[in-house]
């Protein structure tokens, strides 16, 4: 009987999403340098309506990155737990703080 552990079935890379992420990253770079690029390549001015919306590529890039990370690492977590976090309600705002369960939290600099 083969006692080898099961191989992870999730791919380490998703080429289609990686390509889209590359295009989005390139779009953001072009967006930042567009005024200089127009001076160097005036024949590309017809792309201005697309390039000036390059700020929209940032959230799309992060959404795709989160999707790729969650698809790759979902199998590696046995269960989800918030045991290492304290949720503190301060003026109606919930904040999560990572803490050490053995730590009493009483640290003073003095």
DOVEXDREN-217038 format. One record per residue (C-alpha): residue in one letter; x, y, z; residue number from 1. Coordinates in steps of 0.1 Angstrom, whole numbers, plus 5000, padded with zeros to 4 digits. Each point is the difference from the previous one (the first is absolute). Example, Ala and Ser with C-alpha at 12.3 -4.5 7.8 and 13.67 -1.06 7.14 Angstrom:
{baba->A	u->5123	v->4955	w->5078	roza->1};
{baba->S	u->5014	v->5034	w->4993	roza->2};
//
This chain:
{baba->X	u->5000	v->5000	w->5000	roza->1};
{baba->X	u->5013	v->5035	w->4991	roza->2};
{baba->X	u->5002	v->5022	w->5030	roza->3};
{baba->X	u->5009	v->5031	w->4981	roza->4};
{baba->X	u->4981	v->5032	w->5010	roza->5};
{baba->X	u->4975	v->5013	w->4975	roza->6};
{baba->X	u->5014	v->5026	w->4976	roza->7};
{baba->X	u->4984	v->5034	w->5000	roza->8};
{baba->X	u->4975	v->5001	w->4971	roza->9};
{baba->X	u->5000	v->5038	w->4999	roza->10};
{baba->X	u->5023	v->5014	w->4973	roza->11};
{baba->X	u->5029	v->5022	w->5012	roza->12};
{baba->X	u->4992	v->5025	w->4973	roza->13};
{baba->X	u->4969	v->5009	w->4980	roza->14};
{baba->X	u->5013	v->5012	w->4967	roza->15};
{baba->X	u->4969	v->5018	w->4989	roza->16};
{baba->X	u->4996	v->5020	w->5032	roza->17};
{baba->X	u->5038	v->5007	w->5002	roza->18};
{baba->X	u->4998	v->5014	w->4965	roza->19};
{baba->X	u->4971	v->5023	w->5009	roza->20};
{baba->X	u->5018	v->5011	w->5031	roza->21};
{baba->X	u->5031	v->5008	w->4978	roza->22};
{baba->X	u->4978	v->5021	w->4977	roza->23};
{baba->X	u->4984	v->5019	w->5029	roza->24};
{baba->X	u->5035	v->5007	w->5015	roza->25};
{baba->X	u->5012	v->5013	w->4967	roza->26};
{baba->X	u->4969	v->5022	w->4997	roza->27};
{baba->X	u->5008	v->5016	w->5033	roza->28};
{baba->X	u->5036	v->5007	w->4990	roza->29};
{baba->X	u->4989	v->5015	w->4967	roza->30};
{baba->X	u->4974	v->5021	w->5019	roza->31};
{baba->X	u->5027	v->5015	w->5022	roza->32};
{baba->X	u->5023	v->5009	w->4971	roza->33};
{baba->X	u->4973	v->5009	w->4974	roza->34};
{baba->X	u->5008	v->5037	w->4998	roza->35};
{baba->X	u->5036	v->4993	w->4992	roza->36};
{baba->X	u->4992	v->4972	w->4976	roza->37};
{baba->X	u->4976	v->5023	w->4980	roza->38};
{baba->X	u->5029	v->5024	w->4996	roza->39};
{baba->X	u->5023	v->4972	w->4987	roza->40};
{baba->X	u->4973	v->4982	w->4980	roza->41};
{baba->X	u->4973	v->5025	w->4989	roza->42};
{baba->X	u->4985	v->4975	w->4976	roza->43};
{baba->X	u->4987	v->4980	w->5031	roza->44};
{baba->X	u->4978	v->5029	w->5011	roza->45};
{baba->X	u->4969	v->4981	w->4989	roza->46};
{baba->X	u->5005	v->4976	w->5029	roza->47};
{baba->X	u->4996	v->5028	w->5026	roza->48};
{baba->X	u->4963	v->4991	w->5008	roza->49};
{baba->X	u->5011	v->4965	w->5010	roza->50};
{baba->X	u->5033	v->5009	w->5018	roza->51};
{baba->X	u->4985	v->5028	w->5022	roza->52};
{baba->X	u->4979	v->4973	w->5017	roza->53};
{baba->X	u->5031	v->4981	w->5010	roza->54};
{baba->X	u->4991	v->5006	w->5037	roza->55};
{baba->X	u->4972	v->4974	w->4995	roza->56};
{baba->X	u->5026	v->4973	w->4994	roza->57};
{baba->X	u->5013	v->5002	w->5036	roza->58};
{baba->X	u->4969	v->4985	w->5017	roza->59};
{baba->X	u->4996	v->4975	w->4971	roza->60};
{baba->X	u->5036	v->4989	w->5005	roza->61};
{baba->X	u->4995	v->4995	w->5038	roza->62};
{baba->X	u->4968	v->4981	w->4995	roza->63};
{baba->X	u->5017	v->4976	w->4975	roza->64};
{baba->X	u->5030	v->4997	w->5023	roza->65};
{baba->X	u->4977	v->4991	w->5029	roza->66};
{baba->X	u->4982	v->4974	w->4978	roza->67};
{baba->X	u->5033	v->4984	w->4989	roza->68};
{baba->X	u->5013	v->4999	w->5036	roza->69};
{baba->X	u->4968	v->4985	w->5014	roza->70};
{baba->X	u->4998	v->4974	w->4972	roza->71};
{baba->X	u->5036	v->4990	w->5006	roza->72};
{baba->X	u->5000	v->4999	w->5038	roza->73};
{baba->X	u->4964	v->4990	w->5009	roza->74};
{baba->X	u->5009	v->4963	w->5003	roza->75};
{baba->X	u->5029	v->5007	w->5023	roza->76};
{baba->X	u->4977	v->5012	w->5029	roza->77};
{baba->X	u->4982	v->4973	w->5020	roza->78};
{baba->X	u->4976	v->5024	w->5016	roza->79};
{baba->X	u->4994	v->5036	w->5005	roza->80};
{baba->X	u->5005	v->5014	w->5035	roza->81};
{baba->X	u->5001	v->5034	w->5016	roza->82};
{baba->X	u->5015	v->4986	w->5032	roza->83};
{baba->X	u->5031	v->5023	w->4996	roza->84};
{baba->X	u->4980	v->5032	w->4996	roza->85};
{baba->X	u->4982	v->5022	w->5025	roza->86};
{baba->X	u->4970	v->5020	w->4987	roza->87};
{baba->X	u->4998	v->5032	w->5019	roza->88};
{baba->X	u->4970	v->5023	w->4998	roza->89};
{baba->X	u->5011	v->5036	w->5005	roza->90};
{baba->X	u->4975	v->5027	w->4992	roza->91};
{baba->X	u->4981	v->4976	w->4977	roza->92};
{baba->X	u->5031	v->4991	w->4980	roza->93};
{baba->X	u->5011	v->4964	w->4998	roza->94};
{baba->X	u->5038	v->4995	w->4998	roza->95};
{baba->X	u->5019	v->4967	w->4999	roza->96};
{baba->X	u->5033	v->4997	w->5019	roza->97};
{baba->X	u->5023	v->4970	w->4998	roza->98};
{baba->X	u->5010	v->4990	w->5035	roza->99};
{baba->X	u->5018	v->4974	w->5020	roza->100};
{baba->X	u->4976	v->4981	w->5023	roza->101};
{baba->X	u->5027	v->4998	w->5027	roza->102};
{baba->X	u->5006	v->5037	w->5000	roza->103};
{baba->X	u->4983	v->5020	w->5027	roza->104};
{baba->X	u->5002	v->5032	w->4979	roza->105};
{baba->X	u->5016	v->5021	w->5027	roza->106};
{baba->X	u->5031	v->5015	w->4985	roza->107};
{baba->X	u->5012	v->5034	w->5010	roza->108};
{baba->X	u->5030	v->5020	w->4988	roza->109};
{baba->X	u->5013	v->5020	w->5028	roza->110};
//
